[in-house]
Amino acid sequence: MAVPSTSQVSSRAVVVAARHVSTGFERFSPNNPVRALLPMIGRTPLIELRLRWRGRFRRIFAKAESFNFTGSIKDRMAAWVLADGWERGAWRPGHTIVEASSGNTAIALAALGRALGSPVRIFMPTWMSAERVQILAGFGAELVGVSEAEGGFLGSVARAAHYGLERSDAFLPDQFANQANLEAHACTTGPEILAQLASIGSEPEIFVAGVGTGGTVMGVGRALRESCPRVRIHPLEPAESPILTTGIHCGHHRIQGISDEFIPQIVDLEELDRPVAVHDGDAILAAQQLARCMGLGVGISSGANLLGALQLQNEAGGDAICVTVFPDSNKKYLSTDLFRRQEPGSDWLTPELEFEGWRAVTAVI
Protein backbone atom coordinates (compact mmCIF):
# COMPACT_ATOMS: atom_id res chain seq x y z
CA MET A 1 0.00 0.00 0.00
CA ALA A 2 1.65 3.25 -1.10
CA VAL A 3 1.42 6.38 0.99
CA PRO A 4 0.42 9.29 -1.29
CA SER A 5 3.07 11.91 -1.92
CA THR A 6 2.52 15.53 -0.93
CA SER A 7 4.20 18.81 -1.76
CA GLN A 8 5.92 18.66 1.64
CA VAL A 9 7.40 15.19 1.22
CA SER A 10 9.79 14.63 -1.69
CA SER A 11 9.67 10.84 -1.45
CA ARG A 12 6.92 8.25 -1.64
CA ALA A 13 6.46 6.37 1.63
CA VAL A 14 6.02 2.74 0.64
CA VAL A 15 4.35 0.46 3.15
CA VAL A 16 4.15 -3.30 2.51
CA ALA A 17 1.18 -4.77 4.40
CA ALA A 18 2.25 -7.04 7.25
CA ARG A 19 0.22 -10.20 7.80
CA HIS A 20 0.69 -12.96 10.38
CA VAL A 21 3.59 -11.06 11.89
CA SER A 22 5.43 -12.80 14.71
CA THR A 23 5.61 -10.84 17.95
CA GLY A 24 8.47 -12.83 19.48
CA PHE A 25 6.27 -13.54 22.51
CA GLU A 26 5.33 -17.05 21.36
CA ARG A 27 7.55 -18.58 24.07
CA PHE A 28 5.14 -17.37 26.77
CA SER A 29 2.06 -19.28 27.94
CA PRO A 30 -1.20 -18.77 26.02
CA ASN A 31 -2.87 -17.56 29.23
CA ASN A 32 -0.18 -15.00 30.02
CA PRO A 33 -2.19 -11.77 30.52
CA VAL A 34 0.37 -9.62 28.67
CA ARG A 35 -0.60 -11.37 25.43
CA ALA A 36 -3.82 -9.35 25.29
CA LEU A 37 -1.81 -6.16 24.74
CA LEU A 38 0.66 -7.43 22.12
CA PRO A 39 -1.19 -6.08 19.06
CA MET A 40 -0.24 -2.63 20.38
CA ILE A 41 3.49 -3.34 20.67
CA GLY A 42 6.26 -3.87 18.13
CA ARG A 43 6.18 -4.45 14.37
CA THR A 44 7.08 -0.79 13.85
CA PRO A 45 8.06 0.69 10.47
CA LEU A 46 11.67 0.87 9.37
CA ILE A 47 12.36 4.33 7.93
CA GLU A 48 14.85 4.69 5.10
CA LEU A 49 16.16 8.24 5.28
CA ARG A 50 17.68 9.72 2.14
CA LEU A 51 19.98 12.65 2.74
CA ARG A 52 23.22 14.32 1.81
CA TRP A 53 26.01 14.88 4.28
CA ARG A 54 28.90 17.07 3.20
CA GLY A 55 27.49 16.87 -0.31
CA ARG A 56 27.47 13.07 -0.55
CA PHE A 57 24.30 10.99 -0.83
CA ARG A 58 23.57 8.74 2.16
CA ARG A 59 20.93 6.28 3.35
CA ILE A 60 20.29 5.64 7.03
CA PHE A 61 17.69 3.18 8.35
CA ALA A 62 15.86 3.79 11.63
CA LYS A 63 13.11 1.93 13.47
CA ALA A 64 10.21 4.32 14.17
CA GLU A 65 9.48 3.31 17.76
CA SER A 66 6.98 6.06 18.50
CA PHE A 67 4.40 3.74 16.89
CA ASN A 68 4.39 1.58 20.03
CA PHE A 69 1.61 1.57 22.65
CA THR A 70 2.77 4.57 24.72
CA GLY A 71 4.97 6.04 22.00
CA SER A 72 8.41 4.65 22.78
CA ILE A 73 10.71 1.66 22.34
CA LYS A 74 10.41 0.94 26.08
CA ASP A 75 6.99 -0.63 25.54
CA ARG A 76 8.77 -3.68 24.11
CA MET A 77 10.93 -4.16 27.18
CA ALA A 78 8.18 -3.38 29.68
CA ALA A 79 5.82 -5.91 28.11
CA TRP A 80 8.54 -8.57 27.91
CA VAL A 81 9.65 -8.08 31.52
CA LEU A 82 6.06 -8.30 32.77
CA ALA A 83 5.36 -11.39 30.67
CA ASP A 84 8.55 -13.00 31.96
CA GLY A 85 7.69 -12.01 35.52
CA TRP A 86 4.27 -13.65 35.19
CA GLU A 87 5.83 -16.87 33.86
CA ARG A 88 8.19 -16.99 36.87
CA GLY A 89 5.42 -16.21 39.34
CA ALA A 90 7.19 -13.01 40.36
CA TRP A 91 4.39 -10.74 39.14
CA ARG A 92 0.64 -11.06 39.18
CA PRO A 93 -2.01 -8.44 38.32
CA GLY A 94 -2.56 -6.46 41.49
CA HIS A 95 1.09 -6.49 42.55
CA THR A 96 2.68 -3.06 42.73
CA ILE A 97 5.20 -2.51 39.93
CA VAL A 98 8.11 -0.45 41.24
CA GLU A 99 10.97 0.87 39.12
CA ALA A 100 13.59 3.60 38.75
CA SER A 101 13.36 5.35 35.41
CA SER A 102 14.27 8.55 33.59
CA GLY A 103 10.97 8.58 31.71
CA ASN A 104 9.99 6.24 28.89
CA THR A 105 10.23 3.01 30.90
CA ALA A 106 8.19 4.63 33.65
CA ILE A 107 5.50 5.63 31.18
CA ALA A 108 5.44 2.18 29.56
CA LEU A 109 5.14 0.43 32.92
CA ALA A 110 2.51 2.90 34.13
CA ALA A 111 0.27 2.29 31.12
CA LEU A 112 0.82 -1.47 30.92
CA GLY A 113 0.46 -1.83 34.66
CA ARG A 114 -2.87 -0.03 34.73
CA ALA A 115 -4.11 -1.99 31.70
CA LEU A 116 -3.22 -5.22 33.52
CA GLY A 117 -4.58 -4.20 36.92
CA SER A 118 -1.38 -3.29 38.79
CA PRO A 119 -0.56 -0.03 40.58
CA VAL A 120 2.77 1.52 39.62
CA ARG A 121 5.32 3.38 41.76
CA ILE A 122 8.17 5.19 39.99
CA PHE A 123 11.36 6.70 41.41
CA MET A 124 12.67 9.30 38.98
CA PRO A 125 15.28 12.10 39.07
CA THR A 126 13.66 15.49 39.51
CA TRP A 127 15.27 17.04 36.41
CA MET A 128 13.33 15.00 33.85
CA SER A 129 10.94 16.87 31.53
CA ALA A 130 7.64 18.20 32.91
CA GLU A 131 5.77 16.25 30.23
CA ARG A 132 7.06 12.96 31.64
CA VAL A 133 5.74 13.86 35.09
CA GLN A 134 2.35 14.90 33.72
CA ILE A 135 1.96 11.76 31.59
CA LEU A 136 2.80 9.53 34.55
CA ALA A 137 0.21 11.34 36.66
CA GLY A 138 -2.29 10.86 33.86
CA PHE A 139 -1.74 7.09 34.00
CA GLY A 140 -2.28 7.13 37.75
CA ALA A 141 1.30 6.22 38.66
CA GLU A 142 2.74 7.26 42.01
CA LEU A 143 5.85 9.30 41.27
CA VAL A 144 8.64 9.80 43.79
CA GLY A 145 11.08 12.49 42.70
CA VAL A 146 14.72 12.05 43.72
CA SER A 147 16.88 15.17 43.73
CA GLU A 148 20.59 15.32 42.96
CA ALA A 149 21.25 15.81 46.67
CA GLU A 150 19.28 12.62 47.38
CA GLY A 151 21.36 10.63 44.93
CA GLY A 152 19.83 11.43 41.56
CA PHE A 153 19.56 8.42 39.32
CA LEU A 154 21.65 6.10 41.49
CA GLY A 155 19.51 7.16 44.42
CA SER A 156 16.38 6.35 42.43
CA VAL A 157 17.66 2.85 41.65
CA ALA A 158 18.58 2.20 45.28
CA ARG A 159 15.23 3.42 46.61
CA ALA A 160 13.26 1.39 44.06
CA ALA A 161 15.23 -1.73 44.97
CA HIS A 162 14.67 -1.16 48.69
CA TYR A 163 10.93 -0.62 48.20
CA GLY A 164 10.59 -3.68 45.97
CA LEU A 165 12.56 -6.05 48.19
CA GLU A 166 10.79 -5.20 51.43
CA ARG A 167 7.27 -5.93 50.10
CA SER A 168 5.99 -9.36 49.13
CA ASP A 169 3.34 -7.88 46.82
CA ALA A 170 5.79 -5.69 44.83
CA PHE A 171 7.38 -6.53 41.50
CA LEU A 172 10.74 -4.94 40.65
CA PRO A 173 11.47 -5.12 36.88
CA ASP A 174 15.10 -4.11 37.63
CA GLN A 175 15.57 -2.94 34.04
CA PHE A 176 19.30 -2.23 34.37
CA ALA A 177 20.17 -5.78 35.43
CA ASN A 178 17.32 -7.91 34.10
CA GLN A 179 18.33 -10.10 31.15
CA ALA A 180 14.69 -10.06 30.02
CA ASN A 181 15.35 -6.45 28.96
CA LEU A 182 17.81 -7.40 26.25
CA GLU A 183 15.83 -10.56 25.40
CA ALA A 184 12.93 -8.31 24.40
CA HIS A 185 15.05 -6.72 21.69
CA ALA A 186 16.86 -9.93 20.71
CA CYS A 187 13.46 -11.54 20.08
CA THR A 188 11.48 -8.62 18.61
CA THR A 189 13.39 -5.51 17.49
CA GLY A 190 16.37 -7.33 16.01
CA PRO A 191 14.39 -9.91 13.99
CA GLU A 192 12.12 -7.14 12.70
CA ILE A 193 15.12 -5.19 11.41
CA LEU A 194 16.50 -8.27 9.67
CA ALA A 195 13.15 -9.08 8.03
CA GLN A 196 12.51 -5.50 6.94
CA LEU A 197 15.94 -5.12 5.36
CA ALA A 198 15.59 -8.53 3.71
CA SER A 199 12.30 -7.41 2.17
CA ILE A 200 14.24 -4.78 0.19
CA GLY A 201 17.14 -7.12 -0.57
CA SER A 202 19.55 -5.90 2.08
CA GLU A 203 21.16 -6.76 5.41
CA PRO A 204 22.72 -4.69 8.22
CA GLU A 205 26.41 -3.84 8.37
CA ILE A 206 26.33 -1.37 11.28
CA PHE A 207 23.90 -0.87 14.18
CA VAL A 208 24.14 1.98 16.69
CA ALA A 209 21.94 3.02 19.60
CA GLY A 210 22.22 5.21 22.68
CA VAL A 211 22.69 3.42 25.98
CA GLY A 212 20.11 4.00 28.68
CA THR A 213 19.69 0.53 30.16
CA GLY A 214 21.65 -0.95 27.26
CA GLY A 215 18.88 -3.41 26.43
CA THR A 216 18.42 -2.13 22.87
CA VAL A 217 22.04 -2.19 21.75
CA MET A 218 22.79 -5.49 23.50
CA GLY A 219 19.62 -7.29 22.43
CA VAL A 220 19.47 -6.05 18.85
CA GLY A 221 23.20 -6.66 18.56
CA ARG A 222 22.87 -10.31 19.50
CA ALA A 223 20.01 -10.88 17.06
CA LEU A 224 21.82 -9.20 14.17
CA ARG A 225 25.08 -11.05 14.79
CA GLU A 226 23.34 -14.41 14.71
CA SER A 227 22.40 -13.73 11.09
CA CYS A 228 25.19 -11.34 10.07
CA PRO A 229 28.34 -12.20 12.08
CA ARG A 230 30.32 -9.30 10.63
CA VAL A 231 27.84 -6.60 11.62
CA ARG A 232 29.32 -3.89 13.84
CA ILE A 233 27.36 -3.00 16.99
CA HIS A 234 28.13 0.39 18.54
CA PRO A 235 26.80 1.98 21.73
CA LEU A 236 26.28 5.75 21.69
CA GLU A 237 26.87 8.29 24.47
CA PRO A 238 26.78 12.08 24.87
CA ALA A 239 30.12 13.79 24.25
CA GLU A 240 29.41 15.86 27.36
CA SER A 241 29.14 12.76 29.59
CA PRO A 242 31.25 9.92 28.13
CA ILE A 243 30.67 7.33 30.82
CA LEU A 244 31.10 4.33 28.49
CA THR A 245 34.50 5.61 27.41
CA THR A 246 35.78 6.78 30.79
CA GLY A 247 34.04 4.32 33.09
CA ILE A 248 33.02 7.10 35.46
CA HIS A 249 30.13 9.53 35.72
CA CYS A 250 31.36 12.88 34.47
CA GLY A 251 29.66 15.99 33.13
CA HIS A 252 26.03 16.80 32.37
CA HIS A 253 24.05 16.46 29.15
CA ARG A 254 20.59 17.08 27.66
CA ILE A 255 19.85 13.76 25.93
CA GLN A 256 17.23 12.37 28.31
CA GLY A 257 17.08 8.59 28.51
CA ILE A 258 20.75 7.76 27.96
CA SER A 259 23.97 7.95 30.01
CA ASP A 260 22.22 7.81 33.38
CA GLU A 261 25.24 8.19 35.70
CA PHE A 262 26.49 4.57 35.53
CA ILE A 263 27.13 1.67 33.16
CA PRO A 264 24.17 -0.73 33.50
CA GLN A 265 24.84 -4.30 34.57
CA ILE A 266 23.39 -5.82 31.38
CA VAL A 267 25.85 -3.88 29.20
CA ASP A 268 28.86 -5.99 28.24
CA LEU A 269 31.25 -3.65 26.45
CA GLU A 270 33.35 -6.63 25.32
CA GLU A 271 30.43 -7.76 23.15
CA LEU A 272 30.21 -4.34 21.51
CA ASP A 273 32.32 -2.27 19.19
CA ARG A 274 33.71 1.05 20.41
CA PRO A 275 31.33 3.75 21.67
CA VAL A 276 30.50 6.72 19.45
CA ALA A 277 29.91 10.18 20.94
CA VAL A 278 27.53 12.96 19.87
CA HIS A 279 27.18 16.48 21.26
CA ASP A 280 23.82 17.02 22.93
CA GLY A 281 23.23 20.33 21.11
CA ASP A 282 23.98 18.67 17.79
CA ALA A 283 21.48 15.92 18.66
CA ILE A 284 18.85 18.55 19.47
CA LEU A 285 19.49 20.34 16.18
CA ALA A 286 19.27 17.06 14.21
CA ALA A 287 15.94 16.20 15.86
CA GLN A 288 14.65 19.68 15.06
CA GLN A 289 15.66 19.28 11.42
CA LEU A 290 14.01 15.86 11.15
CA ALA A 291 10.74 17.49 12.17
CA ARG A 292 11.06 20.69 10.11
CA CYS A 293 12.41 19.11 6.92
CA MET A 294 10.96 15.59 6.98
CA GLY A 295 7.85 15.79 9.15
CA LEU A 296 9.37 13.25 11.53
CA GLY A 297 8.69 14.45 15.08
CA VAL A 298 11.29 12.59 17.13
CA GLY A 299 12.99 12.99 20.50
CA ILE A 300 16.52 14.17 21.22
CA SER A 301 18.02 10.69 21.42
CA SER A 302 16.76 10.04 17.88
CA GLY A 303 18.77 12.99 16.65
CA ALA A 304 21.80 11.61 18.48
CA ASN A 305 21.33 8.15 16.96
CA LEU A 306 21.10 9.61 13.46
CA LEU A 307 24.36 11.52 13.90
CA GLY A 308 26.09 8.50 15.40
CA ALA A 309 24.96 6.43 12.42
CA LEU A 310 26.34 9.01 9.99
CA GLN A 311 29.71 9.08 11.73
CA LEU A 312 30.05 5.30 11.66
CA GLN A 313 28.82 5.03 8.09
CA ASN A 314 31.34 7.66 7.04
CA GLU A 315 34.16 5.61 8.59
CA ALA A 316 32.94 2.57 6.65
CA GLY A 317 33.05 4.40 3.33
CA GLY A 318 29.60 5.99 3.12
CA ASP A 319 27.67 3.16 1.47
CA ALA A 320 27.39 0.79 4.42
CA ILE A 321 23.90 -0.28 5.49
CA CYS A 322 23.65 1.46 8.84
CA VAL A 323 20.66 0.97 11.14
CA THR A 324 19.57 2.74 14.30
CA VAL A 325 16.39 3.46 16.26
CA PHE A 326 14.26 6.55 16.76
CA PRO A 327 13.19 5.68 20.33
CA ASP A 328 10.31 8.12 20.78
CA SER A 329 8.53 11.24 19.52
CA ASN A 330 9.05 14.92 20.31
CA LYS A 331 5.89 15.20 22.41
CA LYS A 332 7.60 14.52 25.75
CA TYR A 333 10.07 17.36 25.21
CA LEU A 334 7.88 20.42 24.70
CA SER A 335 9.36 22.16 27.74
CA THR A 336 12.99 21.28 26.91
CA ASP A 337 15.70 22.70 24.66
CA LEU A 338 14.31 20.60 21.81
CA PHE A 339 11.91 23.49 21.25
CA ARG A 340 14.49 26.24 21.67
CA ARG A 341 16.97 27.66 19.20
CA GLN A 342 20.42 26.07 19.14
CA GLU A 343 23.50 27.95 18.01
CA PRO A 344 25.62 25.38 16.11
CA GLY A 345 29.05 24.50 17.43
CA SER A 346 32.04 24.57 15.11
CA ASP A 347 32.35 20.77 15.11
CA TRP A 348 28.66 19.91 14.86
CA LEU A 349 27.47 17.63 12.05
CA THR A 350 23.87 18.75 11.51
CA PRO A 351 24.67 22.04 9.69
CA GLU A 352 26.14 19.93 6.87
CA LEU A 353 23.02 17.76 6.51
CA GLU A 354 20.54 18.06 3.64
CA PHE A 355 17.41 15.92 3.81
CA GLU A 356 16.02 14.60 0.52
CA GLY A 357 13.20 12.27 1.54
CA TRP A 358 12.22 9.02 3.17
CA ARG A 359 10.14 5.88 2.85
CA ALA A 360 8.83 3.48 5.47
CA VAL A 361 8.88 -0.28 5.10
CA THR A 362 7.18 -3.03 7.10
CA ALA A 363 7.69 -6.69 6.40
CA VAL A 364 6.24 -10.11 7.15
CA ILE A 365 8.37 -12.01 9.67
C-alpha positions, 0 to 999 in steps of 0.5 A: 500500500503506497502512501500518497506523496505531498508537496511537503514530502519529496519521497513516496512512503512505501508500506508493505502490508504485514500479515501474520507477523510474529511478535516474538512472545510465542515462548510465553504461555497462552494464558499470560495476561500480557498477550492481550496487549501485544497487538499494540506493541512492536512491528514498527516501520523501518524508515529509510532516510535519504539525505546528503552529508557534506554533499554526498548521498547517504541512506540511514535506516531507523526503526520508528518506535513512537508507533508503540503503545505509549509512544516509545521503544520501552513498551517492548521491554516493559511488556517482555519483563512483565510477561517474563515475571508472570511466567516466573510467578514473580508478578501477578495483576494487582502487585505493585510494579516499582521501578527507577526510570528517567521517563519512557520506561516509567510511562510504559510500565505505568500504562501497561500496569494499569491496563493489567490491573497493577498499581505503579510506583516510579522513582525518577530524578527530579530534572526530567521533563515536565511532560514525563511527570504529567503523563505519569500522573495521567496514567495514575502512577505514584511518582517519587522524585529524587533530587541530585542531593538525594542521589539522583539516578543512582539514588532512584535505583537504590530506593526502588530496589529497597521498596521492591525487596521489602514488600511481598506484593511488589514486583521490581522489573530491575531494568538495568540488570534484568536479562529479560530487557535485552531478550525483548530486543533480541526476540522482537526488534532485532528480527524485525530489522532483519526481516525488513531489510531482507524485504528490500534485498539488504542486510545490516552492516552497522547498528548503533543506539544510545545506551540508557539501560543498554537493552536495545544495543545489546539485544538487537546486537545479539540478534543481528550477529546471529544472522550477520556475524560481521555486523558492527554494533556500537553503543552511543553516548553524549560527548558531554558525559562519556561514561562508556569511554571513561568508566566514570560519571562525568559531566552533564548532558541534555539527551534524556534517557541515555547515560544515566550516571552509571554503566548498566549491569546488562551492558557488556562492552566486550560484546560491543564495538567502540562507543561513538559520541555525539554532542547534545546540542547537535542531537537537538538540532538534528531532531529539530531538522528531522521534524522541520524538513521531513515531518518526523517528530522525534525525540533528542536521542533520535537525533543523536542516533542519526548523527552516530549512524552518519559518523560510523557510516562515514568511517565505513566508506559511506555506502554501508547499510547502517541501522539505528532506532528513533526511540520516541517522539518529540511530544515529551520534550515540549518544555525542553531545549528541543523546542528552543533555538540552538547555536551550532558549534564549530564541530557539529554535524547537523549544519552539513546535513541536507534531507532529501526524503524518506520511505517506510517499510514493514515486512512479514516475519 
